[in-house]
Amino acid sequence: MLIVYLDQNKWIELARAAKHPALHSKLQPLLARIREQVNAGRLALPLTFANIYETHKINDPERRFDLAFVQAFLSNGLVIRGRHSRLKVEINRVLADSFQLTLPDIDERWFISNVFFESVAEWNDTRLGIEISEKVLSYIRCNPAESLFEFLINTPEDVRIGSVKNFSAGSERLRMLVEERRGKHAGESVAMRRRIYSALLMIDDFERIIDFANDIGLMWSGTADMGDKIARRLINEVPTYHIEREIALRLEAQYRPIEENDFRDMQSFCAVIPYAELLVGEKQFVNLARQAGLDRKFGTRMATDLSALEELLHRSESPR
């Protein structure tokens, strides 16, 4: 199965083509091929939290319906799991290799879920603050596309607007902290800023790392248990940390303010780059990722136009 990530603007292009085929005739063969390959199980177009959030925040009901329909049914309701879930697997793999531990086998596609809200947190994650019944979970798993579509178009309006408002407020607080740090370290060399960002990542996530380490039997209690060598391995070898650091370094070196959209793009790139054959995104973040050598490191093709998906499908269908 080919795994391809499309950023929000590419989904919007497909939604427009689906609604107005006469106006977007050039995209019709690609749409047909996508449907065919998805239905045959040869192509997956999983969404990230950013895709779902950006569709959910659309105030125009007709526009939200059109985009939600295409996203839900071309993705089959599949999502890339959230940061916490990915980090658990990625960190434990590095720790197991460092201490010669054996981890339980997991599915090859462990990073994909057909439960749409697991793009944020797993159904049984206590951080959700709510308990989700087995009956609800079973329904979503049996009807992933329909469940995602219903969420995107039928969430009560006050809940939808309140959620978007709360998320934007949290993003703004984060943006201000990032800008403060950015100004404080603006005069430092790239090498020094990389060391600073690495240290901050470890400090911010230390409790999470300790919990994961204890889950696999290491029984850590403090920073001394981890040590500098393991900390460096985690930063450099855990895909989510490495990608976040390298893109952040380049993003913050630009001569423009950080925007809320930057955080969502960052989140999606961290989620997708290690696991997708192709990422089709906006020019700015694709360029940042290429500058960081992330395409080469993870063997992920990056492009800015849907023609790259058409080319990938054509190659995959050609006789070998």
N, C-alpha and C positions, 0 to 999 in steps of 0.2 A: 504494500500500500504506500503510495506517495503521500507525504504530508506537506501541505502547502499552507502558508499563512498569508492572508490578505489584510492589509490595514484598512481602516474604515473608509477611506476615499475610494479604494478599489471595490469595496462592497457597494458603495453608492453608485459607482459606474454600472455594476451588474444589475442593481435594482432598477436603474433608469432604463437599461436595455431590456429588461424583462417587462417593464410596464409599457414602454414605447418602442416596440421592435422596428417600426418603420423609420424612426428617427435614429436608431442605433443599429443599423443593419450589419455593420462590420463585426459587432460583438455577438451576433446570433449564432454563428458556428461554434464559437467558444462556449457560449451558454449551453448549447446542446451537448457538446462534448463533456462539459463539466457534469451535467446531469447524468449522462451515460456512465461516466467513470465512477462517480459517487455511488450510483445505484448498483454498480457491479462490484463495489468494494475495493476498487483499485486506486481511489483518490479520497483523501480526507482533507477537509478545509476547516479545522477546528478554530473556534473563536477564543479570544482572550477576554479577560474582564473588561479591558478597554473597549473592545467592540460592543459588548453588551451594554456597558454604561453609556457610551456615546449614542447608541440607538435609544436607550431608555430615556435619555434626557431630551429627546426631540419633542417639542411641544405641539407641533402640528400632527394631529392624529392620522391623517392620510399618509403623510410622509413616513411617519413611524411605522404604520401598517405595512407599507410597501417594502421598506428596508427590512423590517423584522421578518416578513414572509420569506424573502430571498435568503437572508442569513440563516434562519432557523432550518429551512428545508434543504438548502445546499450544504449546510454544515452537518445535517442530521442531528443537530443538538449537541454535537461534540464540542468540548472545551479543553483548553490546556489548563491543568491544575494550577492552583494558586501558589504563591511564593513559599509559604510555610511548608506545603506538601512537597514541593520540588526540593526545597532545602533539606528536608528530612532524608530523602533518598540520596541526594548529592553529597551531603556532609557525611552520612553514615558510610558511604562507599569509600571516601577518602580516609576516614578513621579506621575502617575495617582493613584497608590496605596497609595503613601505618602500623597497626598492632596485630596483623596477621589473624584477624577474626573472620569467621564465616557468617555471612548474612543469609537469611531465608531467600529463596528464589522469588522473584516477582515477574509479573507479565512484562513482555518486551515493550508494550505500549502503556506502561504504568503512568505516564505523564498525561494521558488523555482520559477524560471522564465523559460519560453521557448524562451526567447530572449537572445542569447548567450552573447552579450556584457554587459548584466545586471549583469554578474559576477563581473563587475567593477563599473558601474554606471547605473542608470535608464535612459531610453530613453529620458526623459524630464529634466534631471539634467543639469542645466545651467553650471556646472563645466566642462562638456564635451567640451564646446566651439564651438559646432556645432549644427545645427538643423536637426533632423531626421524626414523626412516626414511621414505622416500617411500611405502613400502607401507602403513605404519601411517597416515600422513597421508591417503593416498588412501582407505583404508577409512573413516576418520572422516568425510571429506567426502562420501562416498557414503551413509553411514549416521549422520547427525549426531544424531538423536534417540536411536537405539539406543545409540550410543557414550556419550552423556552418561548415559543411564539405567544402563548397565553400570558406568560409573565410580562413580556414586552408590551403587549397591547392592552391588557386588561387589569394591570395593577391599578388600584384606586388612585385617582388623581392627586389627592392630598398626600398619600404615601409616596407616590412617585416624585412629586415636587419637593417634598420634605427630604427625601433621600438624596436627591441631586444637590439640594441646598447644603445639607450636612457634609456631603463629600467635598463640595467646592470649598467650604469653610476649612475643612481639614487640610485640603491641598494648599490653601493660601497660608495656613500656619507653617506648613512644611516649606513652602516656597520662601517665606521670610527667613526661616532658619538657614536654608541653603544659601540665600543671598548674603546673609551675615557671615557665614563661613567662607563664602567665595571672596568677599571683600577682605576678610582677615588674612587670607593666604594668597592673595592676588600676586604679591611680589615674589613668591617662592618659585623655585624651578619645578619643572614637570616631575622630576624624580622625587623631590621633596613632597610635592602635592600628592603623588602616588602613595608615598609612605604614610602621609597624614590620613588620606582617605582609607587606606587599608586598616590603619589603627582604629579609625572611627567605626568602620564596619564591624570589626571584632568587638569593640566596646558595646555597640548598639545591640549586637546579636549574641552576646556572651551567654546569657541565661538560656537562650534557645539551644545553643551549641551544647551546653552542659546537660540539658534535658535529653537531647538526642544521644549524647555519649553515654549517659546512664541507661538509656533504653537498650543499648547493645552491650551493657555489662561492664563499662569502664569505671563506673563509680567515681566520677570526678566531683570535686567540691569547690575548686577555685582556679584562678589563672595559672597557678604553679603546676597544676595537673596537666594543663594543655601544653604549656611551654611555647617558646618562640618558633621552633621548627615546625610543629604541627599547625600553629597559627598561620605561618607563611604558606604551608601546603594548602590549607583551607582557602585562603584568599586567592591563590593562584590556580587551584585545581577544581574548586567548586564552580561550575559554570555560571550560576546566578551571580555570585560575588564578583567573579572575574569580569563578566560583561558589564555589570553595573559600574564597577570602578573605572573601566577603560572608557566607556561612553561618557560617564560623568566628567572625567578629566577633560575630555575634548569639548563637551557641551559647555562647561563652565569657563573654558578659555575663550569662548566667543564673546564678541562685543555687543551683547544684547541681554535684556533681562530674561531670567528663567520664567517660563509660562506653565500654567497648569497642564496643558497638553503634553509638555515635555515629560512629565512624570508618567503619564499613561503610555506614551511611546516607549519610554525607558522600560517600564514594566513589561510591555509586550515583547520587546526585543530580548530581554532577559529570559522570558518564558519560552521563546520560539527558536532563537538561533541555535541552541544545542540539539534540537530535535527535528527540525524541518529540513526537507530537501531544498525548498525554495521559500524565500521571503520576498513578498512584493510590497514595498513600502514607499513612504515619501522620501524625496531626494535628500533632505537634510540628515535624517537619522541613518539612512543607508550609507551616505558618505561618511558619517562619523564611525559607523561600524566597520566600514572598509578601511578607514584610516587606522583603526585599532587592530587591523588584521584578523578580525573575528570571523570573516568569511573563510579565510584560510585555516585558522585554528580549528574550526568546527566543521569544515567541509560543507558549508551552507551557501547555496547560491543566493545572491541578493540582486534585486532588480527594482525598477521604479515604474514598470509598465506591464499591463496584463498580457502583452505579447509574450513575455517570458513564460507565463503559465501555458499558453498555447504551444509554445516551442517544446516545453517539457513534456506535455501530453503527447505531442507528435512523436517525440523521441521514444517515449515509453511504449507507444503502440507499434513502432516500426519493428520488423523482423530483426532478430539478432543474428 
